Amino acid sequence: MATAESVRRLPLPPWEPADLAAALGSGPVALLDGITWEGRRVALVAWAPEARARTVAEAAAAADRTPLPPQAPPLLAAAVGRLDWDGTGRFWVPGSAALFDREAGELWVRGRLPAVPGRGCPPVRSGACAGEGGADASESSTNAGESGGTAGKSGGNTGENGANVRKSGADARKSGADEGEVGLAAGQGGSGRPGERASAHAPPHRAVPLWPYPAYAAAVREALTAMAEGRLTKVILSVPFAAPCPLPPAAIYRRLTAGSPPGLGFLLRVGAGGETLVGISPEPLVFLEAGRAHMHLLAGTRPAERASELAASPKDREEHAVAVEQARRDLEAVCLPGSVAVEAFMELERHPGLVHLASRLSGTLRPDLGPGDLVAACFPAGTVGGIPREAARALIDRLEPVPRGWYAGAVGAVLPGGGLQLWLTIRSLALRDGTVLVRAGAGLVPGSDPAAEWRECMAKAERALAAAGAALPPAEELMRGEDAVRGGDPT
């Protein structure tokens, strides 16, 4: 077990968090880039699980039992992991972790750091020891000539969801499973690595929806009927898209996060043969810092060039307003009376290729409650589930053809002392057995149009699919229904 004395502070290395994640091989790893510490955005890579937890409350208790020296960042002992759509928690406290503080130019390390191939860079030199009697920092020096493990053998997608695209996966894998053989889909920037640059010889693989448009449109009409009858105010229906994917997770992560878009970049791998999640979430579920709960909601979406249309859209403004009202009620259920405030309402917020309506709320958590109570009050989020919460969840589970699993859950860290940083598992993808699954949803309110909501789902899925080397056909082709149920073979 890592001890308080095994925490060290080193100069920032020439390699990136994704390089460390790839060097850790096929074992469990969590990369979270965009979490905060002392007001700064930092990146955490955690591995070697020492304790596991099924709930947020258990995760908080496990994190509190991890020893750290007083000056060490609490994130080094944070429980990391995910909360699935059904409320199942998959958190673990790492035995080893590395915190990249780019602003300060420092790398905090807990436990032993593996050798990390560093893009042809020279070895990292050891820095001063941060803990009393700390381990010799030279043990964590990296050698660019040493070979670390790769994450390439854990690619793929959720097995039960990708059956209809696997028959074309063999052809996809012929193009090579390592980063040097597959180029990025057209229109996406690479990381600068030779093997990750766009290639005219590597056209994107064809992605297909696992919910044909005619069936999706029928489900939208059923949801609108439920709203007309007063059973629902809002519901989000999501469409899963699948494609062959030969790329390793670290390569996809680098492509998806190229340009440092706002939000939380993450890579979560449970272990060899398991599912790997990769994403750049634009929206927190909830933060808890020094007893203050914070929510940042996104509801209402348009392509980036149509921001003025979004700002003037009655449908999107209604969708957003009901989500903010639900979030306010959620916070009031667990916060001190009079402490909940809407700090920003219905502002335009830009993300890669998209613009959203955004609002921010906060409240002071009651002293008799903890992070588990806060999450229970606001999960699943109204921006990815619906209102009322339980009625929307029941309709979603009945109508959507593929169980959500990880989608519309949360991913992040539960800190010692009751801190919490959880982000929604959206703009994300799952890799398993040579396939990739991307899900995207659109909020339905009275007056929603099935075709417009379908196109919104496609627009939200585009970036993640492109990072995985895949692309959807034109919406008009899929909305005929004819091609929506075929496999993923481009030919």
C-alpha positions as CSV (number, residue, x, y, z in Angstrom):
1,M,0.0,0.0,0.0
2,A,1.2,3.5,-0.8
3,T,2.0,5.5,2.3
4,A,2.1,9.2,3.2
5,E,5.9,9.0,2.8
6,S,5.6,7.9,-0.8
7,V,4.3,11.2,-2.1
8,R,6.8,13.2,-4.2
9,R,6.8,16.5,-6.1
10,L,8.7,16.5,-9.4
11,P,9.2,18.9,-12.3
12,L,6.5,18.6,-14.9
13,P,7.6,15.9,-17.4
14,P,7.8,16.2,-21.2
15,W,5.0,13.6,-21.6
16,E,1.3,14.0,-21.2
17,P,-1.3,12.3,-19.0
18,A,-2.4,10.2,-21.9
19,D,1.1,8.9,-22.4
20,L,1.1,7.8,-18.7
21,A,-2.3,6.1,-19.1
22,A,-1.0,4.2,-22.2
23,A,2.1,3.1,-20.4
24,L,0.1,1.5,-17.7
25,G,-0.9,-1.3,-20.0
26,S,-4.2,-3.0,-19.8
27,G,-4.8,-2.7,-16.1
28,P,-7.3,-0.4,-14.4
29,V,-6.6,3.3,-15.0
30,A,-8.4,6.6,-14.6
31,L,-7.4,9.8,-16.4
32,L,-9.3,12.9,-15.4
33,D,-8.2,16.1,-17.0
34,G,-10.1,19.3,-16.1
35,I,-10.8,18.6,-12.4
36,T,-9.8,21.5,-10.1
37,W,-7.4,22.0,-7.2
38,E,-6.8,25.3,-5.5
39,G,-8.7,27.1,-8.3
40,R,-6.6,25.5,-11.1
41,R,-7.5,23.0,-13.7
42,V,-5.3,19.9,-13.3
43,A,-5.1,16.4,-14.6
44,L,-5.1,13.2,-12.5
45,V,-4.0,9.8,-13.6
46,A,-4.8,7.0,-11.0
47,W,-4.0,3.3,-11.1
48,A,-3.4,0.2,-8.9
49,P,-6.8,0.1,-7.1
50,E,-6.5,-0.6,-3.3
51,A,-10.2,-0.3,-2.3
52,R,-13.4,-0.4,-4.2
53,A,-16.8,1.3,-3.6
54,R,-20.3,0.8,-5.0
55,T,-21.8,4.1,-3.8
56,V,-20.6,7.7,-3.5
57,A,-20.9,7.5,0.3
58,E,-18.6,4.4,0.3
59,A,-16.2,6.2,-2.0
60,A,-16.0,9.2,0.3
61,A,-15.3,6.9,3.3
62,A,-12.6,5.0,1.4
63,A,-10.9,8.2,0.3
64,D,-10.8,9.5,3.9
65,R,-8.9,6.4,5.0
66,T,-6.0,7.0,2.6
67,P,-2.9,8.6,4.3
68,L,-1.4,11.8,2.8
69,P,1.1,14.3,4.1
70,P,-0.5,17.7,4.9
71,Q,1.0,19.5,1.9
72,A,0.0,16.8,-0.7
73,P,-3.0,17.5,-3.0
74,P,-6.1,15.7,-1.7
75,L,-6.8,14.5,-5.3
76,L,-4.0,11.9,-4.9
77,A,-6.2,10.0,-2.5
78,A,-9.5,10.6,-4.3
79,A,-11.8,7.7,-5.2
80,V,-12.2,7.7,-9.0
81,G,-14.7,6.1,-11.2
82,R,-18.2,6.3,-12.5
83,L,-21.9,6.2,-11.6
84,D,-24.0,4.4,-14.2
85,W,-27.5,5.4,-15.4
86,D,-29.1,2.8,-13.0
87,G,-27.2,4.3,-10.0
88,T,-24.6,1.6,-9.8
89,G,-21.3,3.0,-8.6
90,R,-17.9,1.7,-9.9
91,F,-15.4,3.7,-7.8
92,W,-11.9,2.8,-6.5
93,V,-9.2,4.3,-4.4
94,P,-5.9,4.1,-6.2
95,G,-2.7,2.8,-4.7
96,S,-0.7,5.1,-7.1
97,A,-1.6,8.4,-8.7
98,A,0.0,11.3,-10.5
99,L,-1.3,14.9,-10.5
100,F,-0.3,17.2,-13.4
101,D,-0.3,20.8,-12.3
102,R,0.6,22.5,-15.6
103,E,0.2,26.0,-14.2
104,A,2.7,25.4,-11.4
105,G,4.9,23.3,-13.6
106,E,4.8,20.4,-11.2
107,L,4.0,16.7,-11.1
108,W,2.8,15.2,-7.8
109,V,3.3,11.5,-7.6
110,R,2.0,9.0,-5.0
111,G,3.5,5.5,-5.3
112,R,5.8,4.3,-8.0
113,L,5.8,5.9,-11.4
114,P,6.3,3.5,-14.4
115,A,8.6,4.2,-17.3
116,V,6.8,6.4,-19.8
117,P,7.8,6.7,-23.4
118,G,7.8,10.4,-23.9
119,R,7.4,11.4,-27.6
120,G,11.2,11.1,-28.1
121,C,11.9,13.4,-25.2
122,P,14.8,13.0,-22.7
123,P,14.3,11.4,-19.3
124,V,12.5,13.3,-16.6
125,R,14.9,14.5,-13.9
126,S,13.9,14.0,-10.3
127,G,12.7,16.9,-8.2
128,A,12.6,17.6,-4.4
129,C,10.9,15.1,-2.2
130,A,7.5,16.5,-0.9
131,G,7.0,14.1,2.0
132,E,9.3,13.6,5.0
133,G,11.4,10.5,4.5
134,G,10.0,10.1,1.0
135,A,11.0,7.5,-1.4
136,D,13.9,8.3,-3.7
137,A,12.5,10.4,-6.4
138,S,15.0,9.0,-8.9
139,E,12.9,5.8,-8.9
140,S,10.3,7.6,-10.9
141,S,12.6,9.0,-13.5
142,T,11.4,8.1,-17.0
143,N,13.5,6.7,-19.8
144,A,12.4,7.5,-23.4
145,G,14.2,4.4,-24.6
146,E,12.3,2.0,-22.3
147,S,9.1,0.6,-23.6
148,G,5.9,1.0,-21.5
149,G,2.8,-1.0,-22.0
150,T,0.2,0.2,-24.5
151,A,-3.6,0.5,-24.1
152,G,-4.1,-0.8,-27.6
153,K,-5.4,-4.2,-26.5
154,S,-8.3,-2.9,-24.6
155,G,-10.1,-1.1,-27.5
156,G,-13.6,-1.8,-28.6
157,N,-17.1,-1.2,-27.4
158,T,-19.8,-2.6,-25.2
159,G,-20.1,-6.2,-26.4
160,E,-23.9,-6.5,-26.2
161,N,-24.5,-3.3,-28.1
162,G,-22.1,-3.7,-31.0
163,A,-23.2,-7.1,-32.4
164,N,-24.5,-5.6,-35.7
165,V,-21.3,-3.9,-36.6
166,R,-18.8,-6.7,-35.6
167,K,-19.0,-8.4,-39.0
168,S,-17.3,-5.4,-40.5
169,G,-14.8,-5.1,-37.6
170,A,-12.5,-7.7,-39.1
171,D,-12.0,-5.5,-42.2
172,A,-11.5,-2.5,-39.9
173,R,-8.8,-4.3,-38.0
174,K,-6.9,-5.1,-41.2
175,S,-6.0,-1.4,-41.4
176,G,-3.9,-1.8,-38.2
177,A,-4.7,-1.6,-34.5
178,D,-1.9,0.7,-33.5
179,E,-1.7,4.5,-33.7
180,G,0.8,4.5,-36.5
181,E,-1.5,2.8,-39.0
182,V,-4.8,4.6,-38.8
183,G,-5.4,8.3,-39.6
184,L,-8.0,10.5,-38.1
185,A,-11.4,11.0,-39.8
186,A,-11.5,14.0,-42.0
187,G,-12.1,17.4,-40.3
188,Q,-10.4,16.5,-37.0
189,G,-7.1,17.8,-35.8
190,G,-4.4,15.3,-34.7
191,S,-2.2,15.5,-31.7
192,G,1.0,16.0,-33.7
193,R,2.1,12.4,-33.5
194,P,2.9,11.0,-36.9
195,G,0.5,8.0,-36.5
196,E,-2.4,10.2,-35.5
197,R,-2.4,12.7,-38.4
198,A,-5.2,12.6,-40.9
199,S,-4.5,10.3,-43.8
200,A,-6.1,10.3,-47.2
201,H,-5.6,6.5,-47.2
202,A,-7.7,5.9,-44.0
203,P,-11.3,6.9,-44.8
204,P,-13.6,7.0,-41.8
205,H,-15.5,3.8,-41.0
206,R,-19.2,3.9,-41.4
207,A,-21.2,4.5,-38.2
208,V,-24.8,3.3,-37.9
209,P,-27.6,4.1,-35.4
210,L,-28.7,1.2,-33.4
211,W,-32.2,2.8,-33.2
212,P,-33.6,3.3,-36.7
213,Y,-35.1,6.7,-37.3
214,P,-38.7,5.5,-37.9
215,A,-38.7,3.7,-34.5
216,Y,-37.1,6.8,-32.9
217,A,-39.7,9.1,-34.4
218,A,-42.5,6.8,-33.1
219,A,-40.9,7.0,-29.6
220,V,-40.8,10.7,-29.8
221,R,-44.5,10.9,-30.6
222,E,-45.2,8.6,-27.7
223,A,-43.3,10.9,-25.4
224,L,-45.2,13.9,-26.7
225,T,-48.4,12.1,-26.0
226,A,-47.3,11.5,-22.4
227,M,-46.5,15.2,-22.1
228,A,-49.9,16.2,-23.5
229,E,-51.5,13.9,-20.9
230,G,-49.6,15.6,-18.1
231,R,-47.4,12.6,-17.2
232,L,-44.2,14.3,-18.2
233,T,-42.8,17.8,-18.6
234,K,-39.6,16.9,-20.4
235,V,-37.7,13.7,-21.4
236,I,-34.4,13.1,-23.1
237,L,-34.3,10.2,-25.6
238,S,-30.9,9.1,-26.8
239,V,-29.7,7.3,-29.9
240,P,-26.7,4.9,-29.8
241,F,-24.3,4.9,-32.8
242,A,-21.8,2.1,-33.4
243,A,-18.9,1.6,-35.7
244,P,-15.7,-0.6,-36.1
245,C,-12.8,0.9,-34.3
246,P,-9.2,-0.4,-34.4
247,L,-7.7,2.6,-32.5
248,P,-6.4,2.3,-29.0
249,P,-8.1,4.3,-26.3
250,A,-5.1,6.7,-25.7
251,A,-5.0,7.7,-29.3
252,I,-8.8,8.4,-29.3
253,Y,-8.5,10.4,-26.2
254,R,-5.7,12.6,-27.7
255,R,-7.8,13.2,-30.8
256,L,-11.0,14.0,-28.8
257,T,-9.3,16.4,-26.5
258,A,-7.1,18.1,-29.1
259,G,-7.3,21.9,-28.7
260,S,-8.1,21.6,-25.0
261,P,-11.9,22.1,-25.2
262,P,-13.7,23.1,-22.0
263,G,-15.0,20.4,-19.7
264,L,-13.6,17.1,-18.3
265,G,-11.5,14.9,-20.5
266,F,-11.5,11.4,-19.2
267,L,-10.3,7.8,-19.9
268,L,-11.6,5.1,-17.6
269,R,-10.5,1.5,-18.0
270,V,-11.6,-1.2,-15.6
271,G,-9.0,-3.8,-16.6
272,A,-7.9,-6.2,-19.2
273,G,-10.8,-7.3,-21.4
274,G,-13.2,-4.8,-20.0
275,E,-15.0,-1.7,-21.3
276,T,-13.0,1.5,-21.7
277,L,-14.8,4.9,-21.6
278,V,-13.3,7.9,-23.3
279,G,-14.9,11.4,-23.3
280,I,-14.8,15.1,-23.1
281,S,-17.8,16.0,-20.9
282,P,-19.0,19.6,-21.2
283,E,-21.4,19.5,-18.2
284,P,-20.9,18.7,-14.5
285,L,-23.5,16.7,-12.6
286,V,-22.5,18.4,-9.3
287,F,-19.5,19.7,-7.4
288,L,-19.2,19.9,-3.7
289,E,-16.4,22.2,-2.4
290,A,-16.1,23.4,1.2
291,G,-19.7,22.5,1.9
292,R,-21.0,24.4,-1.1
293,A,-22.8,22.5,-3.9
294,H,-22.4,23.8,-7.5
295,M,-24.4,22.8,-10.6
296,H,-23.7,24.0,-14.2
297,L,-26.5,23.0,-16.6
298,L,-26.5,22.8,-20.4
299,A,-29.9,22.4,-22.1
300,G,-30.7,23.7,-25.6
301,T,-28.2,23.1,-28.4
302,R,-27.4,24.3,-31.9
303,P,-24.4,24.1,-34.3
304,A,-22.0,26.8,-33.4
305,E,-22.9,29.0,-36.3
306,R,-26.6,29.2,-35.2
307,A,-26.1,30.8,-31.8
308,S,-28.6,33.6,-32.5
309,E,-31.3,31.0,-33.5
310,L,-30.7,29.2,-30.2
311,A,-31.0,32.3,-28.1
312,A,-34.4,33.1,-29.7
313,S,-35.8,29.6,-29.7
314,P,-39.0,29.3,-27.5
315,K,-38.6,25.5,-27.5
316,D,-35.0,25.5,-26.3
317,R,-35.7,28.3,-23.8
318,E,-38.6,26.2,-22.3
319,E,-36.4,23.1,-22.3
320,H,-33.7,25.0,-20.4
321,A,-36.0,26.7,-17.9
322,V,-37.7,23.5,-16.7
323,A,-34.2,21.9,-16.2
324,V,-33.1,24.9,-14.1
325,E,-36.3,24.7,-12.0
326,Q,-35.7,21.0,-11.4
327,A,-32.1,21.6,-10.4
328,R,-33.2,24.3,-8.0
329,R,-35.6,22.0,-6.3
330,D,-33.0,19.2,-6.1
331,L,-30.6,21.6,-4.3
332,E,-33.3,22.9,-2.0
333,A,-34.0,19.4,-0.9
334,V,-30.5,19.0,0.6
335,C,-29.3,22.5,1.2
336,L,-29.8,25.1,4.0
337,P,-33.0,27.1,3.6
338,G,-32.4,30.3,1.6
339,S,-28.9,29.3,0.5
340,V,-29.8,28.2,-3.1
341,A,-29.1,30.8,-5.7
342,V,-29.2,30.9,-9.5
343,E,-26.0,32.6,-10.3
344,A,-26.3,32.7,-14.1
345,F,-29.3,32.0,-16.2
346,M,-29.6,31.0,-19.8
347,E,-26.3,32.3,-21.1
348,L,-24.8,31.2,-24.4
349,E,-21.9,28.8,-23.9
350,R,-19.7,27.6,-26.8
351,H,-18.1,24.1,-27.1
352,P,-16.4,22.5,-30.1
353,G,-18.8,22.7,-33.0
354,L,-21.8,23.5,-30.7
355,V,-23.4,26.2,-28.7
356,H,-25.6,25.6,-25.6
357,L,-27.8,27.5,-23.2
358,A,-26.1,27.4,-19.8
359,S,-27.1,28.3,-16.2
360,R,-25.2,28.0,-12.9
361,L,-26.7,27.3,-9.4
362,S,-25.3,26.8,-6.0
363,G,-26.4,26.1,-2.4
364,T,-24.9,25.2,1.0
365,L,-25.2,21.5,1.9
366,R,-26.9,20.9,5.2
367,P,-24.3,19.9,7.8
368,D,-26.0,16.6,8.6
369,L,-25.7,15.4,5.0
370,G,-22.8,14.2,2.9
371,P,-21.8,13.9,-0.8
372,G,-23.9,10.7,-1.2
373,D,-27.0,12.6,-0.2
374,L,-26.3,15.4,-2.6
375,V,-25.8,13.0,-5.5
376,A,-28.9,11.1,-4.6
377,A,-30.9,14.4,-4.8
378,C,-29.8,15.4,-8.3
379,F,-29.2,12.1,-10.1
380,P,-29.9,11.4,-12.8
381,A,-29.7,15.0,-14.1
382,G,-32.7,16.6,-15.5
383,T,-30.7,17.6,-18.6
384,V,-30.1,14.0,-19.5
385,G,-33.1,12.2,-18.0
386,G,-36.3,14.2,-17.7
387,I,-38.9,15.7,-15.4
388,P,-40.4,14.3,-13.3
389,R,-37.3,12.2,-12.7
390,E,-38.8,8.7,-12.1
391,A,-41.5,9.0,-14.8
392,A,-38.9,10.1,-17.3
393,R,-36.6,7.3,-16.3
394,A,-39.3,4.7,-16.7
395,L,-40.3,5.9,-20.1
396,I,-36.6,6.0,-21.2
397,D,-36.0,2.4,-20.0
398,R,-39.1,1.2,-21.9
399,L,-38.6,3.0,-25.2
400,E,-34.8,3.0,-25.8
401,P,-33.7,-0.2,-27.5
402,V,-30.3,-0.4,-25.9
403,P,-29.8,-0.1,-22.1
404,R,-28.0,3.1,-21.2
405,G,-25.4,1.6,-18.9
406,W,-22.6,4.2,-18.6
407,Y,-24.4,6.8,-20.8
408,A,-26.0,9.8,-18.9
409,G,-24.4,8.6,-15.7
410,A,-21.4,10.5,-14.1
411,V,-17.6,10.2,-14.0
412,G,-15.1,11.9,-11.7
413,A,-13.6,12.0,-8.3
414,V,-14.8,11.8,-4.7
415,L,-12.2,13.6,-2.5
416,P,-11.1,13.1,1.1
417,G,-13.0,15.4,3.4
418,G,-16.3,15.2,1.5
419,G,-15.3,17.0,-1.7
420,L,-16.9,15.9,-5.0
421,Q,-16.3,16.6,-8.7
422,L,-18.7,14.6,-10.9
423,W,-19.3,15.2,-14.6
424,L,-22.1,13.8,-16.8
425,T,-21.0,10.9,-19.1
426,I,-22.0,12.6,-22.3
427,R,-20.0,13.4,-25.5
428,S,-18.3,10.1,-24.7
429,L,-17.7,6.7,-26.2
430,A,-17.3,3.1,-25.1
431,L,-14.7,0.8,-26.6
432,R,-14.8,-3.0,-26.5
433,D,-13.9,-5.9,-28.8
434,G,-13.0,-3.7,-31.8
435,T,-16.1,-1.6,-31.9
436,V,-17.0,1.9,-30.6
437,L,-20.4,3.0,-29.2
438,V,-21.3,6.7,-29.0
439,R,-24.7,7.8,-27.5
440,A,-26.3,11.2,-27.9
441,G,-29.6,12.6,-26.7
442,A,-32.0,15.5,-27.3
443,G,-34.4,17.0,-24.9
444,L,-38.1,16.7,-25.8
445,V,-40.7,19.2,-24.6
446,P,-44.2,19.9,-26.1
447,G,-43.8,21.0,-29.6
448,S,-40.6,19.0,-30.3
449,D,-40.1,17.8,-33.9
450,P,-38.7,14.2,-34.3
451,A,-36.6,15.1,-37.3
452,A,-35.0,18.1,-35.6
453,E,-34.2,16.1,-32.4
454,W,-32.7,13.3,-34.5
455,R,-30.4,15.7,-36.2
456,E,-29.4,17.2,-32.9
457,C,-28.4,13.6,-31.7
458,M,-26.3,13.2,-34.8
459,A,-24.6,16.6,-34.4
460,K,-23.7,15.8,-30.8
461,A,-22.2,12.4,-31.7
462,E,-20.0,13.6,-34.6
463,R,-16.9,14.7,-32.7
464,A,-16.6,11.5,-30.6
465,L,-17.2,9.3,-33.7
466,A,-14.6,11.3,-35.7
467,A,-12.0,10.8,-32.9
468,A,-12.6,7.1,-33.2
469,G,-12.1,7.2,-36.9
470,A,-15.8,6.9,-37.8
471,A,-18.5,9.1,-39.4
472,L,-22.2,9.0,-39.9
473,P,-23.8,9.1,-43.4
474,P,-26.0,12.1,-44.2
475,A,-29.1,12.5,-42.0
476,E,-31.3,12.3,-45.1
477,E,-29.9,8.8,-45.9
478,L,-30.5,7.5,-42.4
479,M,-33.9,9.0,-42.0
480,R,-35.2,7.0,-44.9
481,G,-34.9,4.1,-42.4
482,E,-33.4,1.9,-45.1
483,D,-29.7,2.1,-44.0
484,A,-30.3,2.7,-40.3
485,V,-30.4,-1.1,-39.6
486,R,-27.5,-2.2,-41.7
487,G,-24.0,-3.2,-40.5
488,G,-21.1,-0.8,-40.4
489,D,-19.3,-1.9,-43.6
490,P,-18.7,1.2,-45.7
491,T,-19.1,-0.9,-48.9
